[in-house]
Amino acid sequence: MKENISYRGCSIVIDYDDYMNCPRDEYSNLGVIYSNSYRFNPDNRMLEDYFDKEGEIDWKTLQKDYIYLRVYIYEHGGIVLYCRDENEVFIPRTSAFDTALYGVIAVSKEQARKEYGRLTKQKVQKIKDVLRGEIEELSAWYEGECYSYKIIDNNGNLLDSCCGFLGDAGKK
């Protein structure tokens, strides 16, 4: 992927960061991911241990005690995670056989009140946006969208560098 950009007599080299740790391990997260996936379960919380009622998810109990988003996985030559609110219509990204419910990302309402105070509609939406961002971040990591940069002067001296950027920074 390596990309070189000339700027004010220097070269900025953008490249993949092959050594970035999972963002769920590196950063503080508001939500907890509950999933029954044995291969891709970064928070090691099984959905069935918390919210399963006789083989099905008890969505009413979940909604009563948690702010959550359903998380879907598209796995076909790569892994993409994406969220849907309980009110959003589920539209698979492609073939339904490649897409499934992965789990939920949730924060207890008690914890949300500690972080945000009284839970108004606007605050609940903000919390859901934070949860959605956490899933987007994890999805970018799964897809290898991890980048670093180096700034090199005309003499080949390294002036600055940083790694650990997530997202589509390398895409045009």
Disulfide bonds with the S-S distance in Angstrom:
none
